[in-house]
Amino acid sequence: MPNIEDREEAALRLIVEQVIARTGTATFLLSRKQERSPLIRSLVDLRLMHCVQRGVRPYRHDPANRYNVYALDYGVYAISWAPTAPRRCSCTCMATRSRSSCLTSS
């Protein structure tokens, strides 16, 4: 992960908790006001999240307000699930550490 400040890391963790942990997806909506936040701009500049679609109207009853769809970078998405993913062997066999199928282990 790039060198980020504590406040940026805290904002990223909050987004990960709110988006990935609750919805299981890496995409989310931000209003135009929200995306002007210095923290959001910083996360975009660091390429930790990306705008993938602009001008979405998700609510039919509120056509005046438009949102932009953002996606967490794949690396952020993958790392956020790492504690629950099976741990891989450090060699090239890619066997999970819980199995004894690795030929290089002693």
C-alpha positions in Angstrom: 0.0 0.0 0.0 1.4 3.5 -0.8 2.5 5.7 2.0 -0.7 7.3 3.3 -1.4 9.5 6.3 -3.3 8.2 9.3 -6.5 10.2 8.4 -6.5 8.7 4.9 -6.0 5.2 6.2 -8.9 5.8 8.7 -11.1 7.0 5.9 -10.2 4.0 3.7 -10.9 1.6 6.6 -14.3 3.2 7.2 -15.2 2.9 3.5 -14.0 -0.8 3.5 -16.1 -1.5 6.6 -19.1 0.2 5.2 -18.9 -1.0 1.7 -17.2 -4.4 1.5 -18.1 -5.8 4.9 -21.7 -4.9 4.6 -22.5 -5.3 0.9 -19.8 -7.7 -0.3 -19.1 -5.5 -3.3 -16.3 -3.0 -4.0 -18.6 -0.3 -5.6 -20.5 2.5 -3.9 -22.2 5.8 -4.6 -20.9 9.2 -3.6 -22.8 12.5 -4.0 -21.0 15.2 -5.8 -20.6 17.0 -2.5 -19.1 14.0 -0.9 -16.6 13.5 -3.7 -15.3 17.0 -3.2 -14.0 16.1 0.3 -10.2 16.4 0.5 -10.0 12.9 1.9 -11.9 11.4 -1.0 -9.8 13.4 -3.5 -6.7 12.2 -1.8 -7.8 8.5 -1.9 -8.5 8.9 -5.6 -5.2 10.6 -6.2 -3.5 7.7 -4.5 -5.4 5.4 -6.8 -7.0 3.5 -3.9 -10.4 4.2 -5.4 -11.7 5.1 -8.8 -14.7 6.8 -10.4 -16.3 4.3 -12.7 -19.5 6.1 -13.7 -20.8 9.6 -13.4 -24.3 11.0 -13.1 -26.2 8.0 -11.8 -29.7 8.6 -10.6 -30.4 5.6 -8.3 -33.6 7.0 -6.8 -36.6 7.6 -9.1 -38.3 9.8 -6.5 -35.3 12.2 -6.5 -34.2 12.7 -10.1 -32.5 16.0 -9.4 -29.7 14.4 -7.3 -27.1 12.5 -9.2 -24.3 10.4 -7.8 -21.0 9.0 -9.1 -20.2 5.4 -8.8 -16.8 4.6 -7.2 -15.0 1.4 -6.9 -12.2 0.4 -4.5 -9.0 -0.5 -6.2 -8.7 -4.3 -6.6 -5.7 -4.4 -4.3 -7.6 -2.7 -1.5 -10.6 -5.1 -2.2 -8.3 -8.2 -2.1 -6.4 -7.1 1.0 -9.6 -6.4 2.9 -10.6 -10.1 2.5 -7.1 -11.5 3.3 -7.8 -12.5 6.9 -10.6 -14.8 5.8 -8.9 -16.2 2.8 -6.9 -19.4 3.0 -3.2 -18.7 3.6 -1.0 -19.7 0.7 2.3 -21.4 0.9 5.2 -19.1 0.2 6.6 -21.3 -2.5 5.2 -21.5 -6.1 3.0 -24.5 -5.5 0.2 -22.3 -4.2 -1.0 -25.0 -1.8 -2.8 -23.8 1.3 -0.7 -24.0 4.4 -3.3 -26.1 6.1 -2.6 -28.9 3.6 0.5 -31.0 3.5 0.5 -31.0 -0.3 3.5 -28.7 -0.6 6.5 -30.6 -1.9 9.0 -28.1 -0.6 7.9 -28.2 3.1 9.9 -30.3 5.5 
